[in-house]
Amino acid sequence: MSEQPPKVDTIGGTSTVRFDSGDGTLAVDGGGPAALWTEERDPTYEECVAQLGVQALGRREIQSIPYVRGQGLCVVTFADRAVAFVRGVSAVDGDAVQMRAVRWPH
């Protein structure tokens, strides 16, 4: 299995995953698709795509995903032109959380 490295600044756009501090959830803007990643290690591009194919969340589910520190999320973003993996890396701090992301062209 080959790993496709992420490329920087080739797609443009804005974040598609947002945090709602009122109810402590994440939401995927634009309707997804999205799939949870529960392993401690980060997925490869191929693993994220596979997870999206077999365990995609429903339209309602992607609008209120409970934020869990350490949990990952695979998402198709930027009008279907990229796949991203985001992981919550901090506890909720007031109205914010810290996350890290990897984005691959799709």
MODELLER restraints for C-alpha pairs under 7 A, 6 or more apart:
rsr = mdl.restraints
at = mdl.atoms
rsr.add(forms.Gaussian(group=physical.xy_distance, feature=features.Distance(at['CA:3:A'], at['CA:44:A']), mean=6.10, stdev=0.5))
rsr.add(forms.Gaussian(group=physical.xy_distance, feature=features.Distance(at['CA:3:A'], at['CA:45:A']), mean=6.43, stdev=0.5))
rsr.add(forms.Gaussian(group=physical.xy_distance, feature=features.Distance(at['CA:4:A'], at['CA:45:A']), mean=6.24, stdev=0.5))
rsr.add(forms.Gaussian(group=physical.xy_distance, feature=features.Distance(at['CA:5:A'], at['CA:104:A']), mean=6.90, stdev=0.5))
rsr.add(forms.Gaussian(group=physical.xy_distance, feature=features.Distance(at['CA:6:A'], at['CA:102:A']), mean=6.76, stdev=0.5))
rsr.add(forms.Gaussian(group=physical.xy_distance, feature=features.Distance(at['CA:6:A'], at['CA:103:A']), mean=5.62, stdev=0.5))
rsr.add(forms.Gaussian(group=physical.xy_distance, feature=features.Distance(at['CA:6:A'], at['CA:104:A']), mean=4.50, stdev=0.5))
rsr.add(forms.Gaussian(group=physical.xy_distance, feature=features.Distance(at['CA:7:A'], at['CA:104:A']), mean=6.24, stdev=0.5))
rsr.add(forms.Gaussian(group=physical.xy_distance, feature=features.Distance(at['CA:13:A'], at['CA:78:A']), mean=6.38, stdev=0.5))
rsr.add(forms.Gaussian(group=physical.xy_distance, feature=features.Distance(at['CA:16:A'], at['CA:28:A']), mean=5.56, stdev=0.5))
rsr.add(forms.Gaussian(group=physical.xy_distance, feature=features.Distance(at['CA:16:A'], at['CA:29:A']), mean=4.96, stdev=0.5))
rsr.add(forms.Gaussian(group=physical.xy_distance, feature=features.Distance(at['CA:16:A'], at['CA:77:A']), mean=6.43, stdev=0.5))
rsr.add(forms.Gaussian(group=physical.xy_distance, feature=features.Distance(at['CA:17:A'], at['CA:26:A']), mean=6.55, stdev=0.5))
rsr.add(forms.Gaussian(group=physical.xy_distance, feature=features.Distance(at['CA:17:A'], at['CA:27:A']), mean=5.62, stdev=0.5))
rsr.add(forms.Gaussian(group=physical.xy_distance, feature=features.Distance(at['CA:17:A'], at['CA:28:A']), mean=4.61, stdev=0.5))
rsr.add(forms.Gaussian(group=physical.xy_distance, feature=features.Distance(at['CA:17:A'], at['CA:29:A']), mean=6.19, stdev=0.5))
rsr.add(forms.Gaussian(group=physical.xy_distance, feature=features.Distance(at['CA:18:A'], at['CA:26:A']), mean=5.48, stdev=0.5))
rsr.add(forms.Gaussian(group=physical.xy_distance, feature=features.Distance(at['CA:18:A'], at['CA:27:A']), mean=5.40, stdev=0.5))
rsr.add(forms.Gaussian(group=physical.xy_distance, feature=features.Distance(at['CA:18:A'], at['CA:28:A']), mean=6.59, stdev=0.5))
rsr.add(forms.Gaussian(group=physical.xy_distance, feature=features.Distance(at['CA:19:A'], at['CA:25:A']), mean=5.81, stdev=0.5))
rsr.add(forms.Gaussian(group=physical.xy_distance, feature=features.Distance(at['CA:19:A'], at['CA:26:A']), mean=4.54, stdev=0.5))
rsr.add(forms.Gaussian(group=physical.xy_distance, feature=features.Distance(at['CA:19:A'], at['CA:27:A']), mean=6.55, stdev=0.5))
rsr.add(forms.Gaussian(group=physical.xy_distance, feature=features.Distance(at['CA:20:A'], at['CA:26:A']), mean=6.15, stdev=0.5))
rsr.add(forms.Gaussian(group=physical.xy_distance, feature=features.Distance(at['CA:21:A'], at['CA:95:A']), mean=4.80, stdev=0.5))
rsr.add(forms.Gaussian(group=physical.xy_distance, feature=features.Distance(at['CA:21:A'], at['CA:96:A']), mean=6.63, stdev=0.5))
rsr.add(forms.Gaussian(group=physical.xy_distance, feature=features.Distance(at['CA:24:A'], at['CA:66:A']), mean=6.28, stdev=0.5))
rsr.add(forms.Gaussian(group=physical.xy_distance, feature=features.Distance(at['CA:24:A'], at['CA:67:A']), mean=5.84, stdev=0.5))
rsr.add(forms.Gaussian(group=physical.xy_distance, feature=features.Distance(at['CA:25:A'], at['CA:64:A']), mean=5.28, stdev=0.5))
rsr.add(forms.Gaussian(group=physical.xy_distance, feature=features.Distance(at['CA:25:A'], at['CA:65:A']), mean=5.14, stdev=0.5))
rsr.add(forms.Gaussian(group=physical.xy_distance, feature=features.Distance(at['CA:25:A'], at['CA:66:A']), mean=4.43, stdev=0.5))
rsr.add(forms.Gaussian(group=physical.xy_distance, feature=features.Distance(at['CA:25:A'], at['CA:67:A']), mean=4.92, stdev=0.5))
rsr.add(forms.Gaussian(group=physical.xy_distance, feature=features.Distance(at['CA:26:A'], at['CA:63:A']), mean=6.95, stdev=0.5))
rsr.add(forms.Gaussian(group=physical.xy_distance, feature=features.Distance(at['CA:26:A'], at['CA:64:A']), mean=5.72, stdev=0.5))
rsr.add(forms.Gaussian(group=physical.xy_distance, feature=features.Distance(at['CA:26:A'], at['CA:65:A']), mean=4.99, stdev=0.5))
rsr.add(forms.Gaussian(group=physical.xy_distance, feature=features.Distance(at['CA:26:A'], at['CA:66:A']), mean=6.33, stdev=0.5))
rsr.add(forms.Gaussian(group=physical.xy_distance, feature=features.Distance(at['CA:26:A'], at['CA:67:A']), mean=5.95, stdev=0.5))
rsr.add(forms.Gaussian(group=physical.xy_distance, feature=features.Distance(at['CA:27:A'], at['CA:62:A']), mean=5.57, stdev=0.5))
rsr.add(forms.Gaussian(group=physical.xy_distance, feature=features.Distance(at['CA:27:A'], at['CA:63:A']), mean=4.31, stdev=0.5))
rsr.add(forms.Gaussian(group=physical.xy_distance, feature=features.Distance(at['CA:27:A'], at['CA:64:A']), mean=5.45, stdev=0.5))
rsr.add(forms.Gaussian(group=physical.xy_distance, feature=features.Distance(at['CA:27:A'], at['CA:65:A']), mean=6.27, stdev=0.5))
rsr.add(forms.Gaussian(group=physical.xy_distance, feature=features.Distance(at['CA:28:A'], at['CA:62:A']), mean=5.66, stdev=0.5))
rsr.add(forms.Gaussian(group=physical.xy_distance, feature=features.Distance(at['CA:28:A'], at['CA:63:A']), mean=6.06, stdev=0.5))
rsr.add(forms.Gaussian(group=physical.xy_distance, feature=features.Distance(at['CA:31:A'], at['CA:59:A']), mean=6.30, stdev=0.5))
rsr.add(forms.Gaussian(group=physical.xy_distance, feature=features.Distance(at['CA:32:A'], at['CA:62:A']), mean=6.82, stdev=0.5))
rsr.add(forms.Gaussian(group=physical.xy_distance, feature=features.Distance(at['CA:32:A'], at['CA:75:A']), mean=6.38, stdev=0.5))
rsr.add(forms.Gaussian(group=physical.xy_distance, feature=features.Distance(at['CA:32:A'], at['CA:76:A']), mean=6.16, stdev=0.5))
rsr.add(forms.Gaussian(group=physical.xy_distance, feature=features.Distance(at['CA:33:A'], at['CA:52:A']), mean=6.98, stdev=0.5))
rsr.add(forms.Gaussian(group=physical.xy_distance, feature=features.Distance(at['CA:33:A'], at['CA:56:A']), mean=6.27, stdev=0.5))
rsr.add(forms.Gaussian(group=physical.xy_distance, feature=features.Distance(at['CA:33:A'], at['CA:57:A']), mean=6.93, stdev=0.5))
rsr.add(forms.Gaussian(group=physical.xy_distance, feature=features.Distance(at['CA:33:A'], at['CA:75:A']), mean=5.84, stdev=0.5))
rsr.add(forms.Gaussian(group=physical.xy_distance, feature=features.Distance(at['CA:33:A'], at['CA:76:A']), mean=5.71, stdev=0.5))
rsr.add(forms.Gaussian(group=physical.xy_distance, feature=features.Distance(at['CA:34:A'], at['CA:52:A']), mean=6.18, stdev=0.5))
rsr.add(forms.Gaussian(group=physical.xy_distance, feature=features.Distance(at['CA:34:A'], at['CA:56:A']), mean=5.47, stdev=0.5))
rsr.add(forms.Gaussian(group=physical.xy_distance, feature=features.Distance(at['CA:34:A'], at['CA:57:A']), mean=5.77, stdev=0.5))
rsr.add(forms.Gaussian(group=physical.xy_distance, feature=features.Distance(at['CA:34:A'], at['CA:62:A']), mean=6.74, stdev=0.5))
rsr.add(forms.Gaussian(group=physical.xy_distance, feature=features.Distance(at['CA:34:A'], at['CA:73:A']), mean=6.72, stdev=0.5))
rsr.add(forms.Gaussian(group=physical.xy_distance, feature=features.Distance(at['CA:34:A'], at['CA:74:A']), mean=5.48, stdev=0.5))
rsr.add(forms.Gaussian(group=physical.xy_distance, feature=features.Distance(at['CA:34:A'], at['CA:75:A']), mean=4.30, stdev=0.5))
rsr.add(forms.Gaussian(group=physical.xy_distance, feature=features.Distance(at['CA:34:A'], at['CA:76:A']), mean=6.58, stdev=0.5))
rsr.add(forms.Gaussian(group=physical.xy_distance, feature=features.Distance(at['CA:35:A'], at['CA:51:A']), mean=6.27, stdev=0.5))
rsr.add(forms.Gaussian(group=physical.xy_distance, feature=features.Distance(at['CA:35:A'], at['CA:52:A']), mean=5.31, stdev=0.5))
rsr.add(forms.Gaussian(group=physical.xy_distance, feature=features.Distance(at['CA:35:A'], at['CA:55:A']), mean=5.86, stdev=0.5))
rsr.add(forms.Gaussian(group=physical.xy_distance, feature=features.Distance(at['CA:35:A'], at['CA:56:A']), mean=4.58, stdev=0.5))
rsr.add(forms.Gaussian(group=physical.xy_distance, feature=features.Distance(at['CA:35:A'], at['CA:57:A']), mean=5.53, stdev=0.5))
rsr.add(forms.Gaussian(group=physical.xy_distance, feature=features.Distance(at['CA:35:A'], at['CA:73:A']), mean=5.72, stdev=0.5))
rsr.add(forms.Gaussian(group=physical.xy_distance, feature=features.Distance(at['CA:35:A'], at['CA:74:A']), mean=5.22, stdev=0.5))
rsr.add(forms.Gaussian(group=physical.xy_distance, feature=features.Distance(at['CA:35:A'], at['CA:75:A']), mean=6.59, stdev=0.5))
rsr.add(forms.Gaussian(group=physical.xy_distance, feature=features.Distance(at['CA:36:A'], at['CA:72:A']), mean=5.90, stdev=0.5))
rsr.add(forms.Gaussian(group=physical.xy_distance, feature=features.Distance(at['CA:36:A'], at['CA:73:A']), mean=4.58, stdev=0.5))
rsr.add(forms.Gaussian(group=physical.xy_distance, feature=features.Distance(at['CA:36:A'], at['CA:74:A']), mean=6.29, stdev=0.5))
rsr.add(forms.Gaussian(group=physical.xy_distance, feature=features.Distance(at['CA:37:A'], at['CA:71:A']), mean=6.58, stdev=0.5))
rsr.add(forms.Gaussian(group=physical.xy_distance, feature=features.Distance(at['CA:37:A'], at['CA:72:A']), mean=4.70, stdev=0.5))
rsr.add(forms.Gaussian(group=physical.xy_distance, feature=features.Distance(at['CA:37:A'], at['CA:73:A']), mean=5.38, stdev=0.5))
rsr.add(forms.Gaussian(group=physical.xy_distance, feature=features.Distance(at['CA:37:A'], at['CA:74:A']), mean=6.74, stdev=0.5))
rsr.add(forms.Gaussian(group=physical.xy_distance, feature=features.Distance(at['CA:38:A'], at['CA:71:A']), mean=5.75, stdev=0.5))
rsr.add(forms.Gaussian(group=physical.xy_distance, feature=features.Distance(at['CA:38:A'], at['CA:72:A']), mean=6.16, stdev=0.5))
rsr.add(forms.Gaussian(group=physical.xy_distance, feature=features.Distance(at['CA:45:A'], at['CA:104:A']), mean=6.89, stdev=0.5))
rsr.add(forms.Gaussian(group=physical.xy_distance, feature=features.Distance(at['CA:48:A'], at['CA:74:A']), mean=5.61, stdev=0.5))
rsr.add(forms.Gaussian(group=physical.xy_distance, feature=features.Distance(at['CA:52:A'], at['CA:74:A']), mean=6.92, stdev=0.5))
rsr.add(forms.Gaussian(group=physical.xy_distance, feature=features.Distance(at['CA:68:A'], at['CA:88:A']), mean=6.90, stdev=0.5))
rsr.add(forms.Gaussian(group=physical.xy_distance, feature=features.Distance(at['CA:69:A'], at['CA:88:A']), mean=4.94, stdev=0.5))
rsr.add(forms.Gaussian(group=physical.xy_distance, feature=features.Distance(at['CA:69:A'], at['CA:89:A']), mean=5.73, stdev=0.5))
rsr.add(forms.Gaussian(group=physical.xy_distance, feature=features.Distance(at['CA:69:A'], at['CA:90:A']), mean=5.94, stdev=0.5))
rsr.add(forms.Gaussian(group=physical.xy_distance, feature=features.Distance(at['CA:69:A'], at['CA:91:A']), mean=5.99, stdev=0.5))
rsr.add(forms.Gaussian(group=physical.xy_distance, feature=features.Distance(at['CA:70:A'], at['CA:87:A']), mean=6.00, stdev=0.5))
rsr.add(forms.Gaussian(group=physical.xy_distance, feature=features.Distance(at['CA:70:A'], at['CA:88:A']), mean=5.13, stdev=0.5))
rsr.add(forms.Gaussian(group=physical.xy_distance, feature=features.Distance(at['CA:70:A'], at['CA:89:A']), mean=5.62, stdev=0.5))
rsr.add(forms.Gaussian(group=physical.xy_distance, feature=features.Distance(at['CA:71:A'], at['CA:87:A']), mean=5.71, stdev=0.5))
rsr.add(forms.Gaussian(group=physical.xy_distance, feature=features.Distance(at['CA:71:A'], at['CA:88:A']), mean=6.08, stdev=0.5))
rsr.add(forms.Gaussian(group=physical.xy_distance, feature=features.Distance(at['CA:72:A'], at['CA:85:A']), mean=6.84, stdev=0.5))
rsr.add(forms.Gaussian(group=physical.xy_distance, feature=features.Distance(at['CA:72:A'], at['CA:86:A']), mean=5.62, stdev=0.5))
rsr.add(forms.Gaussian(group=physical.xy_distance, feature=features.Distance(at['CA:72:A'], at['CA:87:A']), mean=4.25, stdev=0.5))
rsr.add(forms.Gaussian(group=physical.xy_distance, feature=features.Distance(at['CA:72:A'], at['CA:88:A']), mean=6.76, stdev=0.5))
rsr.add(forms.Gaussian(group=physical.xy_distance, feature=features.Distance(at['CA:73:A'], at['CA:85:A']), mean=5.61, stdev=0.5))
rsr.add(forms.Gaussian(group=physical.xy_distance, feature=features.Distance(at['CA:73:A'], at['CA:86:A']), mean=5.32, stdev=0.5))
rsr.add(forms.Gaussian(group=physical.xy_distance, feature=features.Distance(at['CA:73:A'], at['CA:87:A']), mean=6.34, stdev=0.5))
rsr.add(forms.Gaussian(group=physical.xy_distance, feature=features.Distance(at['CA:74:A'], at['CA:84:A']), mean=5.76, stdev=0.5))
rsr.add(forms.Gaussian(group=physical.xy_distance, feature=features.Distance(at['CA:74:A'], at['CA:85:A']), mean=4.53, stdev=0.5))
rsr.add(forms.Gaussian(group=physical.xy_distance, feature=features.Distance(at['CA:74:A'], at['CA:86:A']), mean=6.64, stdev=0.5))
rsr.add(forms.Gaussian(group=physical.xy_distance, feature=features.Distance(at['CA:75:A'], at['CA:83:A']), mean=5.68, stdev=0.5))
rsr.add(forms.Gaussian(group=physical.xy_distance, feature=features.Distance(at['CA:75:A'], at['CA:84:A']), mean=5.29, stdev=0.5))
rsr.add(forms.Gaussian(group=physical.xy_distance, feature=features.Distance(at['CA:75:A'], at['CA:85:A']), mean=6.37, stdev=0.5))
rsr.add(forms.Gaussian(group=physical.xy_distance, feature=features.Distance(at['CA:76:A'], at['CA:82:A']), mean=5.83, stdev=0.5))
rsr.add(forms.Gaussian(group=physical.xy_distance, feature=features.Distance(at['CA:76:A'], at['CA:83:A']), mean=4.49, stdev=0.5))
rsr.add(forms.Gaussian(group=physical.xy_distance, feature=features.Distance(at['CA:76:A'], at['CA:84:A']), mean=6.33, stdev=0.5))
rsr.add(forms.Gaussian(group=physical.xy_distance, feature=features.Distance(at['CA:77:A'], at['CA:83:A']), mean=5.84, stdev=0.5))
rsr.add(forms.Gaussian(group=physical.xy_distance, feature=features.Distance(at['CA:77:A'], at['CA:84:A']), mean=6.79, stdev=0.5))
rsr.add(forms.Gaussian(group=physical.xy_distance, feature=features.Distance(at['CA:81:A'], at['CA:105:A']), mean=6.14, stdev=0.5))
rsr.add(forms.Gaussian(group=physical.xy_distance, feature=features.Distance(at['CA:81:A'], at['CA:106:A']), mean=5.07, stdev=0.5))
rsr.add(forms.Gaussian(group=physical.xy_distance, feature=features.Distance(at['CA:82:A'], at['CA:103:A']), mean=6.64, stdev=0.5))
rsr.add(forms.Gaussian(group=physical.xy_distance, feature=features.Distance(at['CA:82:A'], at['CA:104:A']), mean=5.55, stdev=0.5))
rsr.add(forms.Gaussian(group=physical.xy_distance, feature=features.Distance(at['CA:82:A'], at['CA:105:A']), mean=4.41, stdev=0.5))
rsr.add(forms.Gaussian(group=physical.xy_distance, feature=features.Distance(at['CA:82:A'], at['CA:106:A']), mean=4.37, stdev=0.5))
rsr.add(forms.Gaussian(group=physical.xy_distance, feature=features.Distance(at['CA:83:A'], at['CA:103:A']), mean=5.77, stdev=0.5))
rsr.add(forms.Gaussian(group=physical.xy_distance, feature=features.Distance(at['CA:83:A'], at['CA:104:A']), mean=5.31, stdev=0.5))
rsr.add(forms.Gaussian(group=physical.xy_distance, feature=features.Distance(at['CA:83:A'], at['CA:105:A']), mean=6.41, stdev=0.5))
rsr.add(forms.Gaussian(group=physical.xy_distance, feature=features.Distance(at['CA:83:A'], at['CA:106:A']), mean=5.88, stdev=0.5))
rsr.add(forms.Gaussian(group=physical.xy_distance, feature=features.Distance(at['CA:84:A'], at['CA:101:A']), mean=6.73, stdev=0.5))
rsr.add(forms.Gaussian(group=physical.xy_distance, feature=features.Distance(at['CA:84:A'], at['CA:102:A']), mean=5.49, stdev=0.5))
rsr.add(forms.Gaussian(group=physical.xy_distance, feature=features.Distance(at['CA:84:A'], at['CA:103:A']), mean=4.19, stdev=0.5))
rsr.add(forms.Gaussian(group=physical.xy_distance, feature=features.Distance(at['CA:84:A'], at['CA:104:A']), mean=6.18, stdev=0.5))
rsr.add(forms.Gaussian(group=physical.xy_distance, feature=features.Distance(at['CA:85:A'], at['CA:101:A']), mean=5.49, stdev=0.5))
rsr.add(forms.Gaussian(group=physical.xy_distance, feature=features.Distance(at['CA:85:A'], at['CA:102:A']), mean=5.24, stdev=0.5))
rsr.add(forms.Gaussian(group=physical.xy_distance, feature=features.Distance(at['CA:85:A'], at['CA:103:A']), mean=6.47, stdev=0.5))
rsr.add(forms.Gaussian(group=physical.xy_distance, feature=features.Distance(at['CA:86:A'], at['CA:99:A']), mean=6.51, stdev=0.5))
rsr.add(forms.Gaussian(group=physical.xy_distance, feature=features.Distance(at['CA:86:A'], at['CA:100:A']), mean=5.60, stdev=0.5))
rsr.add(forms.Gaussian(group=physical.xy_distance, feature=features.Distance(at['CA:86:A'], at['CA:101:A']), mean=4.30, stdev=0.5))
rsr.add(forms.Gaussian(group=physical.xy_distance, feature=features.Distance(at['CA:86:A'], at['CA:102:A']), mean=6.60, stdev=0.5))
rsr.add(forms.Gaussian(group=physical.xy_distance, feature=features.Distance(at['CA:87:A'], at['CA:99:A']), mean=5.44, stdev=0.5))
rsr.add(forms.Gaussian(group=physical.xy_distance, feature=features.Distance(at['CA:87:A'], at['CA:100:A']), mean=5.57, stdev=0.5))
rsr.add(forms.Gaussian(group=physical.xy_distance, feature=features.Distance(at['CA:87:A'], at['CA:101:A']), mean=6.57, stdev=0.5))
rsr.add(forms.Gaussian(group=physical.xy_distance, feature=features.Distance(at['CA:88:A'], at['CA:98:A']), mean=6.13, stdev=0.5))
rsr.add(forms.Gaussian(group=physical.xy_distance, feature=features.Distance(at['CA:88:A'], at['CA:99:A']), mean=4.38, stdev=0.5))
rsr.add(forms.Gaussian(group=physical.xy_distance, feature=features.Distance(at['CA:88:A'], at['CA:100:A']), mean=6.73, stdev=0.5))
rsr.add(forms.Gaussian(group=physical.xy_distance, feature=features.Distance(at['CA:89:A'], at['CA:98:A']), mean=5.65, stdev=0.5))
rsr.add(forms.Gaussian(group=physical.xy_distance, feature=features.Distance(at['CA:89:A'], at['CA:99:A']), mean=5.22, stdev=0.5))
rsr.add(forms.Gaussian(group=physical.xy_distance, feature=features.Distance(at['CA:89:A'], at['CA:100:A']), mean=6.93, stdev=0.5))
rsr.add(forms.Gaussian(group=physical.xy_distance, feature=features.Distance(at['CA:90:A'], at['CA:97:A']), mean=5.80, stdev=0.5))
rsr.add(forms.Gaussian(group=physical.xy_distance, feature=features.Distance(at['CA:90:A'], at['CA:98:A']), mean=5.21, stdev=0.5))
rsr.add(forms.Gaussian(group=physical.xy_distance, feature=features.Distance(at['CA:91:A'], at['CA:97:A']), mean=6.34, stdev=0.5))
